[in-house]
């Protein structure tokens, strides 16, 4: 595919911005779109609004070269990539409103033989909804190439995995699949695998449901080990010596924009057929509530033994180690509940600045404090290890509840 083609990326978040920056550094002229003015302004200054290794270098280079520009509105292009959030309505009902709105936004800018790619993780049938929405906008979709290509990257390694990971492309038509495959082959060194749109959608949901189910086993095992007075970390280490056993590590639940979300897309569509996938989701959600009860019991025990309320440090707010991403984070949820129900609760998250705007956390508690690792250790009685950040490893802490194995 000719690198002179123009790319329009809708959504400049954790997937859209790295994709836009990578493509711009590969020679494409990229027009990025976001609904947040401050995000647009930050990117046009060659800066980033999220934490991701090497992303700042890619964005600065792309903006300085004139190959990347951000805006509130789309522009005419040859390839349109939709990378917007897919959250829930109440009751874990998939919310594809952002996708529909993004599709409507690009409709006036489409021309014959443009490629329209949905990268947002989506319920099965959403790519067809993109086509349906464009038809409702009086667009002749027979002259477009509409496909789904789900992202498969790991936060903290996005810039490398955008290039190295295999990709799955499923088009509305075989021609759309082929055209989209040709586009990804210009910058992906991994295999670009062809299928249809529905299979591509289900593949991403399947990958994360598989991971969620395996994490649920580890989390349920941790609850059982607590009941049996067994060290779950030692147990898993021993069990994994079996050549065909590979148990994952338990935690405070499951978070992030994929694993904690995608299985519900299958459950919603699959109903009673999705028994195991639903159960895994329920186990992982229960683990978070179980952690909260363990902390509250430890606080009560401390108060009974010492005649004063414990100062509790929640160590980690992100949904996984060594990133700043708070989306669907069980650690953040746990901290919110504790600040509502207990006194003297502080938080430590080394990946966000101490002057971080607390209102973005939706923690409605004037007593809430974000402290450094050092101050947290000095000021607290009970340390709740929620995320295995590298800054927490090797800490010498006496009174602790380690839910992520960072101190083992």
C-alpha positions in Angstrom: 0.0 0.0 0.0 1.2 3.5 -0.9 2.6 5.3 2.2 1.3 8.5 0.7 -2.2 7.5 1.7 -3.8 9.5 4.5 -5.0 8.0 7.7 -7.7 9.2 10.1 -7.7 7.8 13.6 -10.8 8.3 15.7 -10.0 8.2 19.4 -6.6 9.1 20.7 -6.5 7.0 23.9 -4.4 4.0 24.9 -4.8 2.3 21.5 -5.6 5.2 19.1 -2.7 7.4 19.9 0.1 4.8 19.8 -1.4 3.5 16.5 -1.5 7.1 15.1 2.0 7.8 16.2 3.4 4.6 14.8 1.8 5.1 11.4 3.0 8.7 11.3 6.6 7.5 12.0 6.2 4.9 9.2 5.6 7.8 6.7 1.8 8.0 6.6 0.1 11.4 7.0 -2.1 10.9 10.1 -5.1 13.0 11.3 -6.0 12.1 14.8 -9.4 12.9 16.3 -10.5 13.1 19.9 -13.5 14.7 21.7 -11.4 16.2 24.5 -9.8 19.6 23.6 -7.0 19.2 26.2 -6.0 15.9 24.6 -5.9 17.5 21.2 -3.8 20.4 22.4 -1.4 18.2 24.3 -0.7 16.0 21.3 -0.3 19.0 18.9 2.4 20.2 21.3 4.2 16.9 20.7 3.3 15.7 24.2 1.3 12.8 25.6 -1.6 12.5 28.1 -1.1 8.9 29.0 1.9 6.9 30.3 3.3 4.3 27.9 7.0 3.6 27.4 8.5 5.1 24.2 5.1 6.7 23.2 6.4 10.2 24.0 9.3 9.7 21.6 7.0 8.5 18.8 4.5 11.3 19.3 7.2 14.0 19.5 8.8 12.8 16.3 5.5 12.4 14.5 4.3 15.9 15.4 7.7 17.6 14.7 7.8 15.9 11.2 4.3 17.2 10.4 3.0 13.7 9.9 0.7 13.8 12.9 -1.9 16.3 13.7 -4.8 16.1 16.2 -8.2 17.7 15.9 -11.7 17.6 17.3 -13.1 16.8 13.8 -12.3 14.1 11.2 -10.8 14.9 7.8 -10.8 13.3 4.4 -8.5 10.3 4.3 -8.0 6.9 2.6 -8.1 4.8 5.8 -10.3 5.4 8.8 -9.5 3.6 12.1 -12.1 3.7 14.8 -10.4 3.2 18.3 -13.0 4.4 20.8 -14.1 3.0 24.1 -16.8 0.3 24.4 -18.0 0.4 28.0 -21.3 -0.9 29.5 -24.8 0.3 30.2 -26.2 -0.8 33.5 -26.3 -4.6 33.9 -23.3 -5.3 31.8 -25.1 -4.5 28.6 -22.6 -3.5 25.9 -22.5 0.2 25.1 -21.5 0.8 21.4 -22.7 4.4 21.4 -19.1 5.7 20.9 -18.7 3.5 17.9 -21.9 4.6 16.4 -21.1 8.2 17.0 -17.6 7.8 15.5 -19.1 6.2 12.5 -21.5 9.0 12.0 -18.7 11.5 12.4 -16.6 10.1 9.6 -19.5 9.6 7.2 -19.2 13.1 5.6 -15.6 12.5 4.8 -15.8 9.1 3.1 -15.1 8.5 -0.6 -15.1 5.6 -2.9 -12.7 2.7 -2.0 -11.8 4.1 1.5 -11.0 1.5 4.1 -12.9 1.7 7.4 -11.4 -0.3 10.2 -13.0 -0.9 13.6 -10.3 -1.6 16.1 -12.4 -1.1 19.3 -13.1 -4.4 21.0 -16.7 -5.1 20.2 -19.7 -7.4 20.6 -20.2 -9.8 17.7 -22.0 -8.0 15.0 -20.7 -4.5 15.6 -18.8 -4.3 12.4 -22.1 -5.0 10.6 -23.6 -2.2 12.7 -20.9 0.2 11.4 -22.0 -0.7 7.9 -25.7 -0.3 8.8 -25.0 3.1 10.4 -23.2 4.3 7.3 -26.1 3.2 5.1 -28.4 5.2 7.4 -26.1 8.2 6.7 -26.8 7.7 3.0 -23.3 6.2 2.3 -23.0 3.6 -0.5 -21.1 1.0 1.5 -20.7 -1.3 -1.5 -17.8 1.0 -2.6 -16.1 0.9 0.8 -13.9 -1.7 2.5 -15.2 -2.2 6.1 -13.3 -4.5 8.5 -12.6 -5.4 12.1 -9.1 -5.7 13.4 -9.0 -6.0 17.2 -6.0 -4.7 19.0 -4.0 -7.3 21.0 -1.4 -5.2 22.8 -0.2 -5.3 26.4 0.0 -1.9 28.2 3.6 -1.1 28.9 4.7 -2.8 25.7 2.3 -1.3 23.2 4.8 0.3 20.8 6.6 -3.0 20.3 3.5 -5.2 20.2 1.7 -3.0 17.6 4.4 -4.2 15.2 5.4 -7.6 16.4 2.1 -9.2 17.4 0.0 -11.2 14.9 -3.2 -9.5 13.9 -6.6 -10.8 12.9 -8.5 -9.1 10.1 -12.1 -9.8 9.3 -14.0 -7.9 6.6 -17.6 -7.5 5.8 -16.6 -8.9 2.4 -13.6 -10.9 1.2 -12.4 -7.8 -0.7 -12.6 -5.7 2.5 -10.5 -8.3 4.3 -7.9 -8.4 1.6 -7.6 -4.6 1.4 -7.3 -4.3 5.1 -4.7 -7.1 5.4 -2.6 -5.2 2.8 -2.7 -2.1 4.9 -1.6 -3.8 8.1 1.2 -5.7 6.3 2.8 -2.3 5.7 3.7 -1.9 9.4 3.1 -5.3 11.2 6.0 -7.8 11.2 3.8 -10.5 12.7 1.4 -12.5 10.7 -1.8 -10.8 9.5 -4.5 -13.4 9.6 -7.6 -13.3 7.4 -11.2 -14.2 8.5 -14.7 -12.7 8.4 -15.8 -9.8 10.7 -17.8 -11.9 13.2 -15.0 -14.4 13.7 -12.5 -11.5 14.2 -14.8 -10.0 16.8 -15.3 -13.3 18.6 -11.6 -14.0 18.5 -10.7 -11.0 20.7 -13.5 -11.8 23.1 -12.4 -15.4 23.3 -8.8 -14.5 24.0 -9.7 -12.3 27.0 -12.4 -14.7 28.3 -9.8 -17.5 28.3 -7.5 -15.3 30.4 -10.3 -14.3 32.7 -11.3 -17.9 33.3 -7.7 -18.9 34.2 -7.3 -15.9 36.5 -10.6 -16.9 38.2 -9.2 -20.3 38.9 -6.2 -18.7 40.6 -8.4 -16.2 42.5 -10.7 -18.9 43.8 -7.7 -21.0 44.8 -6.4 -18.0 46.8 -9.7 -17.8 48.7 -9.6 -21.6 49.4 -6.0 -21.4 50.6 -6.9 -18.6 53.0 -9.6 -20.9 54.4 -7.2 -23.8 54.7 -4.3 -21.7 56.1 -2.1 -22.4 53.1 0.3 -20.0 51.4 -1.2 -19.7 48.0 2.0 -18.4 46.4 4.0 -21.4 47.6 1.2 -23.8 46.5 1.1 -22.4 43.0 4.8 -22.5 42.7 4.9 -26.1 43.7 1.9 -27.1 41.5 3.5 -25.3 38.5 6.4 -27.7 38.7 4.1 -30.2 37.0 5.1 -30.2 33.3 1.5 -29.6 32.1 0.3 -27.2 34.8 0.6 -23.4 34.6 -1.6 -21.7 37.2 -1.6 -17.9 37.0 -1.0 -15.6 39.9 -4.1 -14.4 41.9 -4.7 -10.8 42.7 -7.3 -8.4 44.0 -9.6 -9.1 41.1 -9.4 -8.3 37.4 -9.2 -4.9 35.8 -8.4 -3.1 32.6 -10.3 -2.3 29.5 -10.2 -5.8 28.1 -10.3 -8.8 30.5 -12.7 -7.3 32.9 -15.0 -6.2 30.1 -14.9 -8.5 27.1 -16.3 -11.6 28.6 -19.6 -9.8 29.4 -20.0 -9.2 25.7 -20.2 -12.9 25.2 -22.3 -13.5 28.3 -24.8 -10.8 27.2 -25.2 -12.3 23.7 -24.8 -16.0 24.7 -27.2 -16.0 27.7 -27.4 -19.3 29.6 -25.1 -20.9 27.1 -22.1 -18.9 28.5 -22.0 -20.7 31.9 -18.3 -21.0 32.5 -17.5 -17.5 31.2 -20.2 -16.0 33.4 -19.0 -17.9 36.4 -15.4 -16.8 35.9 -16.5 -13.1 35.8 -18.5 -13.6 39.0 -15.6 -15.2 40.7 -13.2 -12.4 39.8 -15.7 -9.8 40.9 -16.3 -11.6 44.1 -12.5 -11.7 44.8 -12.5 -7.9 45.0 -15.4 -7.9 47.5 -13.6 -10.6 49.5 -10.5 -8.4 49.6 -12.5 -5.5 51.0 -13.9 -7.7 53.8 -10.4 -9.0 54.7 -9.1 -5.4 55.0 -12.0 -4.3 57.1 -11.6 -7.3 59.4 -7.9 -6.5 59.8 -8.7 -2.9 60.6 -11.2 -4.0 63.3 -8.7 -6.4 64.8 -6.1 -3.7 64.9 -8.5 -1.3 66.7 -9.5 -4.0 69.2 -5.8 -4.8 70.0 -4.5 -1.2 70.1 -7.4 0.9 71.2 -7.1 3.1 68.1 -8.1 3.1 64.5 -5.5 1.8 62.1 -3.9 3.9 59.4 -4.3 1.9 56.2 -2.2 2.4 53.1 -3.6 1.1 49.8 -0.5 0.3 47.8 -1.4 0.6 44.1 -4.4 2.0 42.2 -3.7 0.9 38.6 -5.2 -2.3 37.2 -1.9 -4.0 36.7 1.8 -3.5 37.6 4.0 -0.6 36.5 1.4 1.4 34.5 -0.8 4.4 35.2 -4.0 2.9 33.7 -6.9 3.0 36.2 -9.6 1.6 33.9 -11.8 -1.0 35.7 -9.1 -1.3 38.3 -10.1 -3.5 41.3 -7.4 -1.7 43.4 -9.0 1.7 42.7 -12.5 0.3 43.5 -11.2 -1.2 46.8 -9.6 2.1 47.8 -12.9 4.0 47.0 -14.9 1.7 49.2 -12.4 1.8 52.1 -12.3 5.6 52.0 -16.1 5.7 52.3 -16.3 3.2 55.1 -13.1 3.6 57.2 -11.1 6.5 58.5 -7.3 7.1 58.0 -7.1 5.5 54.5 -4.3 6.7 52.2 -3.2 5.6 48.8 0.1 5.1 47.1 0.3 4.9 43.3 3.9 5.6 42.1 2.8 5.8 38.4 0.7 9.0 38.9 1.9 12.3 40.3 1.1 13.2 43.9 -0.8 16.3 42.7 -3.0 14.2 40.5 -6.6 15.6 40.3 -8.4 13.4 42.8 -11.7 14.3 41.2 -10.8 12.1 38.2 -10.8 9.1 40.6 -14.4 9.8 41.6 -13.4 9.5 45.3 -15.8 11.7 47.2 -13.8 12.0 50.4 -12.0 15.1 51.5 -9.8 13.0 53.8 -8.4 11.0 50.9 -4.6 11.4 50.3 -2.2 10.2 47.7 1.2 9.7 49.2 4.7 8.6 48.1 6.0 5.2 48.9 8.2 6.6 51.7 5.5 8.6 53.3 3.1 5.7 53.1 5.5 3.4 54.9 6.2 6.0 57.6 2.5 7.0 58.2 0.6 3.6 58.1 -0.2 0.7 60.4 -1.6 -1.7 57.8 -0.3 -2.0 54.3 -2.6 -3.4 51.7 -0.6 -4.6 48.7 -3.0 -4.4 45.8 -0.7 -4.0 42.8 2.7 -5.6 42.3 4.5 -2.4 41.2 8.3 -2.7 41.0 8.6 0.1 43.7 6.9 -2.2 46.2 9.1 -5.2 45.7 11.5 -5.9 48.6 9.8 -3.5 51.0 10.3 -4.5 54.6 6.8 -4.2 56.0 5.6 -6.0 59.1 1.8 -5.6 59.2 0.5 -6.2 55.7 -2.1 -7.9 53.6 -0.5 -9.0 50.4 -3.1 -9.7 47.7 -0.8 -9.6 44.7 2.3 -11.6 45.9 4.6 -8.6 45.6 6.3 -9.2 49.0 6.8 -13.0 48.6 
